[in-house]
Amino acid sequence: MKFKKKVVIMVLDKRWFQILTMFILIFLLILLISVTDFIFDPIFKYMGAVAVPIVGAGILFYLTKPVMHFLEKYKINRVFSIIIVFLLLILLGFLISTYIVPIAQKQFSNLIDNIPKMVSGAEDIITYWQANQNLIPPEVNNTINDFMSNLQSHIESAMSFIFGFVGQLIGFVFALVLVPFFLFFMLKDGERFAPFMTQIFEKKKAENIRALMHKIDDALTSYIQGQLIVSFCIGVLLFIGYLIINLEYALTLALFGMIMCVIPFLGPFLAVIPAIIVGFFQDPMVAVWVAVVMIIAQQIEGNFVSPNVMGRALKLHPLTVITLILAAGSIAGFLGILFAVPFYAVVKTIIVHFYKTYQDSKVNQDDALI
């Protein structure tokens, strides 16, 4: 009997058994949620309703928190510091809507109006190419002709979707009435969140949870601030480069590049596609210079901006980033692409923290036995 009990205890202490038990419990939890979805459906709807203002306020919180702390260093009351932060945001919004939005809107309208001319040029190039070669089978020629007959509608739909969706997303997030209220209380009482959440735990567990929350806060701060600052720098560099090479619609294409660069790793490749297309129809050599501008911007960002701005940011393998983005994009669309990496960062931080806590507890147990 004692031998059987000892064997059971040895099996329970095995790491593979503990991991297997954890996965089984997670699977049972997911199964339980799927079976009782009528209970969780209202909760998920409520979370979806408040998710966008919370996320929007959270991004602004991590961007404006350093400004608030800077003002507090000069003995300015927190409430007055928050008021100054809001005034700066209002001023920034006014400057963007007054000096940037009208120009970008005009350039975008001109770009849409110029699409028929670009399509006509593409048709002439392909027609000339088809007329001077005999290697392509008739079936391929028919496919090309069918595609070219609808090319204008394809381009207009793609451009309208890309720019329209990005514009609607930004306007939707920042125009929500709830965002300023969430932001105000995040700035005012954000430091009280961890003590409030851990007050029901005993002292040792409370300190452990507070340490975890601090690590999550550091990870999100590093990623959000770093990624947005890097994207802004790339957008400015692209705009300067596009002006130097006299690319048409420079501001609109630079703004698009800045927004796309928020997406880790794949963003710069997506950012340059519309600029290369526009540059090719303007002058094929301009398209080459667009690629040169992007390479130079990437080199400046990679060697000077990112090492200083994102020094504490997450170190993820590019294959991990690509896998996360593709999986999140297929599940949740564009929003999934945007939030896949920070979500993974939070999950990774939690797992690493608890694994280290488990290892420390095992070491303490072994020391106690010795």
C-alpha positions as CSV (number, residue, x, y, z in Angstrom):
1,M,0.0,0.0,0.0
2,K,2.8,2.4,0.9
3,F,4.6,1.4,-2.3
4,K,1.5,2.3,-4.4
5,K,1.1,5.6,-2.6
6,K,4.8,6.4,-3.2
7,V,4.4,5.6,-6.9
8,V,1.3,7.8,-7.2
9,I,3.2,10.7,-5.5
10,M,6.2,10.2,-7.8
11,V,3.8,10.4,-10.9
12,L,2.1,13.5,-9.5
13,D,5.4,15.2,-9.1
14,K,6.5,14.5,-12.7
15,R,6.5,17.6,-14.9
16,W,5.0,15.8,-17.9
17,F,2.0,14.7,-15.8
18,Q,1.5,18.3,-14.5
19,I,1.6,19.7,-18.0
20,L,-0.7,17.1,-19.4
21,T,-3.2,17.8,-16.5
22,M,-3.0,21.5,-17.3
23,F,-3.8,21.0,-21.0
24,I,-6.7,18.6,-20.0
25,L,-8.1,21.3,-17.7
26,I,-7.8,24.0,-20.3
27,F,-9.6,21.8,-22.8
28,L,-12.4,21.0,-20.4
29,L,-12.7,24.7,-19.6
30,I,-13.0,25.5,-23.3
31,L,-15.5,22.7,-23.7
32,L,-17.5,24.0,-20.8
33,I,-17.6,27.5,-22.2
34,S,-18.7,26.2,-25.6
35,V,-21.5,24.1,-24.1
36,T,-22.7,27.0,-21.8
37,D,-22.3,29.7,-24.4
38,F,-25.8,31.1,-23.6
39,I,-24.3,32.1,-20.3
40,F,-21.1,33.7,-21.6
41,D,-22.6,35.2,-24.8
42,P,-24.0,38.4,-22.9
43,I,-20.6,38.7,-21.2
44,F,-18.7,38.5,-24.4
45,K,-21.1,41.1,-26.0
46,Y,-20.5,43.5,-23.1
47,M,-16.8,43.0,-23.3
48,G,-16.9,43.7,-27.1
49,A,-18.9,46.9,-26.5
50,V,-16.3,48.3,-24.0
51,A,-13.2,46.7,-25.7
52,V,-12.7,49.4,-28.3
53,P,-12.8,52.5,-25.9
54,I,-10.7,50.6,-23.4
55,V,-8.1,49.7,-26.0
56,G,-8.1,53.2,-27.5
57,A,-7.7,54.7,-24.0
58,G,-5.1,52.2,-23.2
59,I,-2.9,53.1,-26.2
60,L,-3.3,56.8,-25.3
61,F,-2.5,56.0,-21.7
62,Y,0.8,54.4,-22.5
63,L,1.7,57.3,-24.9
64,T,0.7,60.1,-22.5
65,K,1.8,58.6,-19.2
66,P,5.5,59.8,-19.6
67,V,4.2,63.3,-20.2
68,M,2.1,63.2,-17.0
69,H,5.1,61.9,-15.0
70,F,7.3,64.6,-16.5
71,L,4.9,67.3,-15.4
72,E,4.6,65.8,-11.9
73,K,8.4,66.0,-11.5
74,Y,7.9,69.8,-11.5
75,K,5.5,69.6,-8.6
76,I,2.4,70.0,-10.8
77,N,-0.7,68.4,-9.3
78,R,-1.8,65.1,-11.0
79,V,-5.2,66.5,-12.0
80,F,-3.6,69.6,-13.5
81,S,-1.1,67.4,-15.3
82,I,-3.9,65.3,-16.8
83,I,-5.7,68.5,-17.9
84,I,-2.5,69.7,-19.6
85,V,-2.2,66.3,-21.3
86,F,-5.7,66.6,-22.6
87,L,-5.0,70.1,-23.9
88,L,-1.9,68.8,-25.7
89,L,-4.0,66.0,-27.3
90,I,-6.7,68.5,-28.3
91,L,-4.0,70.8,-29.8
92,L,-2.4,67.9,-31.7
93,G,-5.8,66.8,-33.0
94,F,-6.5,70.4,-34.1
95,L,-3.1,70.7,-35.9
96,I,-3.6,67.4,-37.7
97,S,-7.2,68.2,-38.8
98,T,-6.2,71.7,-39.9
99,Y,-2.9,71.1,-41.7
100,I,-2.6,67.4,-42.6
101,V,-6.0,65.9,-43.1
102,P,-7.1,68.4,-45.9
103,I,-3.9,67.8,-47.9
104,A,-4.1,64.0,-47.4
105,Q,-7.8,64.0,-48.4
106,K,-7.1,66.1,-51.5
107,Q,-4.2,63.8,-52.5
108,F,-6.3,60.7,-51.9
109,S,-9.1,62.1,-54.1
110,N,-6.7,62.9,-56.8
111,L,-5.2,59.4,-56.6
112,I,-8.7,57.8,-56.9
113,D,-9.4,60.1,-59.9
114,N,-6.1,59.1,-61.5
115,I,-6.8,55.3,-61.3
116,P,-8.4,55.1,-64.8
117,K,-5.3,56.6,-66.3
118,M,-3.1,54.2,-64.4
119,V,-5.2,51.3,-65.5
120,S,-5.1,52.4,-69.1
121,G,-1.3,52.6,-69.0
122,A,-1.2,49.1,-67.5
123,E,-3.4,47.8,-70.2
124,D,-1.2,49.3,-72.9
125,I,1.9,47.7,-71.4
126,I,0.3,44.3,-71.2
127,T,-1.2,44.6,-74.7
128,Y,2.2,45.5,-76.1
129,W,3.9,42.7,-74.2
130,Q,1.3,40.1,-75.4
131,A,1.6,41.2,-79.0
132,N,5.4,40.8,-79.0
133,Q,5.7,37.3,-77.4
134,N,4.6,33.8,-78.4
135,L,5.5,31.8,-75.3
136,I,2.3,32.3,-73.2
137,P,-0.5,29.7,-73.8
138,P,-3.9,31.0,-74.9
139,E,-5.5,30.0,-71.6
140,V,-3.1,32.3,-69.7
141,N,-3.7,35.1,-72.2
142,N,-7.5,34.7,-71.6
143,T,-7.0,34.9,-67.9
144,I,-4.9,38.0,-68.2
145,N,-7.5,39.6,-70.5
146,D,-10.3,38.8,-68.0
147,F,-8.3,40.3,-65.2
148,M,-7.4,43.4,-67.2
149,S,-11.0,44.0,-68.2
150,N,-11.8,44.3,-64.4
151,L,-8.5,45.8,-63.4
152,Q,-9.9,49.2,-62.6
153,S,-12.6,47.9,-60.4
154,H,-10.1,45.7,-58.6
155,I,-7.7,48.6,-58.0
156,E,-10.5,51.0,-56.9
157,S,-11.9,48.4,-54.5
158,A,-8.5,47.6,-53.0
159,M,-7.5,51.2,-52.6
160,S,-10.8,52.2,-51.2
161,F,-10.7,49.2,-48.8
162,I,-7.2,49.9,-47.6
163,F,-7.4,53.7,-47.1
164,G,-11.1,53.7,-46.2
165,F,-10.7,50.9,-43.6
166,V,-7.7,52.5,-42.0
167,G,-9.4,55.9,-41.9
168,Q,-12.6,54.4,-40.4
169,L,-10.6,52.5,-37.8
170,I,-8.6,55.6,-36.7
171,G,-11.7,57.8,-36.7
172,F,-13.8,55.2,-34.8
173,V,-11.2,54.6,-32.1
174,F,-10.4,58.3,-31.4
175,A,-13.9,59.7,-31.9
176,L,-15.5,57.6,-29.3
177,V,-17.0,59.6,-26.5
178,L,-15.9,57.0,-23.9
179,V,-12.2,57.1,-24.7
180,P,-11.5,60.5,-22.9
181,F,-13.3,59.3,-19.8
182,F,-11.4,56.0,-19.7
183,L,-8.1,57.8,-20.4
184,F,-8.8,60.3,-17.6
185,F,-9.3,57.6,-14.9
186,M,-6.4,55.5,-16.2
187,L,-4.1,58.4,-15.8
188,K,-5.5,59.4,-12.5
189,D,-5.9,56.0,-10.8
190,G,-3.8,53.7,-12.9
191,E,-1.2,53.1,-10.1
192,R,-4.0,52.0,-7.7
193,F,-5.1,49.1,-9.9
194,A,-2.5,46.6,-8.8
195,P,-3.0,47.2,-5.0
196,F,-6.8,47.1,-5.5
197,M,-6.6,43.8,-7.4
198,T,-4.2,42.2,-4.8
199,Q,-5.8,43.3,-1.6
200,I,-7.8,40.1,-1.2
201,F,-4.6,37.9,-1.3
202,E,-2.1,37.2,1.5
203,K,1.1,39.3,1.5
204,K,3.4,36.9,-0.3
205,K,0.9,36.1,-3.1
206,A,0.0,39.8,-3.4
207,E,3.6,40.7,-3.9
208,N,4.0,38.0,-6.6
209,I,0.9,39.2,-8.5
210,R,2.0,42.8,-8.2
211,A,5.4,41.8,-9.7
212,L,3.6,40.1,-12.5
213,M,1.4,43.1,-13.2
214,H,4.5,45.3,-13.2
215,K,6.2,43.0,-15.8
216,I,3.1,43.1,-18.0
217,D,3.0,46.9,-17.7
218,D,6.7,47.1,-18.7
219,A,6.1,44.8,-21.7
220,L,3.1,46.8,-23.0
221,T,4.8,50.1,-22.3
222,S,7.9,49.0,-24.3
223,Y,5.9,47.6,-27.2
224,I,3.2,50.3,-27.6
225,Q,5.5,53.3,-27.1
226,G,8.3,51.8,-29.1
227,Q,6.2,50.6,-32.0
228,L,4.3,53.8,-32.4
229,I,7.4,56.0,-32.1
230,V,9.2,53.9,-34.6
231,S,6.2,54.0,-37.0
232,F,6.1,57.8,-36.7
233,C,9.8,58.1,-37.4
234,I,9.5,55.9,-40.5
235,G,6.5,57.9,-41.7
236,V,8.5,61.1,-41.4
237,L,11.5,59.6,-43.2
238,L,9.3,58.3,-46.0
239,F,7.6,61.7,-46.4
240,I,11.0,63.4,-46.7
241,G,12.3,60.8,-49.1
242,Y,9.1,61.0,-51.2
243,L,9.4,64.8,-51.4
244,I,13.1,64.5,-52.5
245,I,12.2,62.1,-55.4
246,N,9.1,64.2,-56.3
247,L,6.7,61.3,-55.8
248,E,3.1,62.2,-56.3
249,Y,0.7,62.0,-53.4
250,A,3.7,62.0,-51.0
251,L,1.8,62.9,-47.8
252,T,-0.9,60.3,-48.3
253,L,1.5,57.5,-49.2
254,A,3.8,58.4,-46.2
255,L,0.8,58.4,-43.8
256,F,-0.2,55.0,-45.2
257,G,3.3,53.8,-44.7
258,M,3.4,55.1,-41.1
259,I,0.1,53.3,-40.3
260,M,1.2,50.0,-41.9
261,C,4.5,50.1,-40.0
262,V,2.6,49.6,-36.8
263,I,2.3,46.0,-37.9
264,P,5.6,44.4,-36.8
265,F,8.0,42.9,-39.4
266,L,5.4,42.8,-42.3
267,G,4.4,46.4,-42.0
268,P,7.3,48.0,-44.0
269,F,6.7,45.5,-46.9
270,L,3.0,46.5,-47.0
271,A,3.8,50.2,-46.6
272,V,5.8,50.4,-49.8
273,I,3.5,48.6,-52.2
274,P,1.1,51.6,-53.1
275,A,4.1,53.9,-53.3
276,I,5.9,51.6,-55.8
277,I,2.7,51.3,-57.9
278,V,2.2,55.0,-58.0
279,G,5.9,55.6,-58.7
280,F,5.9,53.1,-61.6
281,F,3.0,54.8,-63.4
282,Q,4.6,58.2,-62.7
283,D,8.0,57.0,-64.0
284,P,9.5,53.5,-63.7
285,M,12.7,55.0,-62.3
286,V,10.7,56.7,-59.6
287,A,9.5,53.3,-58.4
288,V,13.1,52.3,-58.1
289,W,13.8,55.4,-56.0
290,V,10.8,54.6,-53.8
291,A,12.4,51.2,-53.0
292,V,15.7,53.0,-52.2
293,V,13.9,55.4,-49.9
294,M,12.3,52.6,-48.0
295,I,15.6,50.7,-47.7
296,I,17.3,53.9,-46.4
297,A,14.4,54.6,-43.9
298,Q,14.6,51.0,-42.7
299,Q,18.4,51.2,-42.2
300,I,18.1,54.5,-40.3
301,E,15.3,53.0,-38.2
302,G,17.0,49.7,-37.6
303,N,20.4,51.2,-36.6
304,F,19.5,54.4,-34.8
305,V,15.8,54.6,-33.8
306,S,14.8,51.1,-32.7
307,P,17.9,50.4,-30.5
308,N,17.3,53.6,-28.5
309,V,13.5,53.7,-28.5
310,M,12.7,49.9,-28.2
311,G,15.7,48.9,-26.1
312,R,13.4,47.1,-23.6
313,A,11.0,45.8,-26.2
314,L,10.2,42.1,-26.8
315,K,12.8,40.1,-28.6
316,L,10.8,37.8,-30.9
317,H,12.0,35.7,-33.7
318,P,10.7,36.9,-37.1
319,L,9.1,33.5,-37.8
320,T,7.2,33.8,-34.5
321,V,5.9,37.3,-35.5
322,I,4.9,36.1,-39.0
323,T,3.1,33.1,-37.6
324,L,1.3,35.2,-35.0
325,I,0.2,37.8,-37.6
326,L,-1.1,35.3,-40.1
327,A,-3.0,33.3,-37.5
328,A,-4.5,36.4,-35.9
329,G,-5.4,37.9,-39.3
330,S,-7.3,34.8,-40.3
331,I,-9.2,34.8,-37.0
332,A,-9.8,38.5,-36.2
333,G,-8.9,40.3,-39.4
334,F,-7.0,43.6,-39.3
335,L,-7.5,44.2,-35.6
336,G,-6.1,40.7,-34.9
337,I,-3.0,41.6,-36.9
338,L,-2.5,44.8,-34.9
339,F,-3.0,43.2,-31.4
340,A,-1.5,39.7,-32.0
341,V,2.1,40.6,-30.9
342,P,1.1,42.6,-27.7
343,F,-1.3,39.8,-26.7
344,Y,1.4,37.3,-27.2
345,A,3.7,39.5,-25.2
346,V,1.3,39.5,-22.2
347,V,0.7,35.7,-22.4
348,K,4.5,35.0,-22.7
349,T,5.2,37.3,-19.7
350,I,2.5,35.5,-17.6
351,I,3.8,32.0,-18.5
352,V,7.5,32.9,-17.9
353,H,6.6,34.6,-14.5
354,F,4.7,31.6,-13.2
355,Y,7.3,29.1,-14.5
356,K,10.0,31.1,-12.7
357,T,7.9,31.2,-9.6
358,Y,7.4,27.4,-9.8
359,Q,11.1,26.9,-10.2
360,D,11.9,29.1,-7.2
361,S,9.3,27.2,-5.1
362,K,10.9,23.9,-6.1
363,V,14.4,25.2,-5.2
364,N,13.1,26.4,-1.8
365,Q,11.5,23.0,-1.2
366,D,14.7,21.2,-2.0
367,D,16.6,23.5,0.3
368,A,14.2,22.8,3.1
369,L,14.5,19.1,2.7
370,I,18.3,19.4,2.8
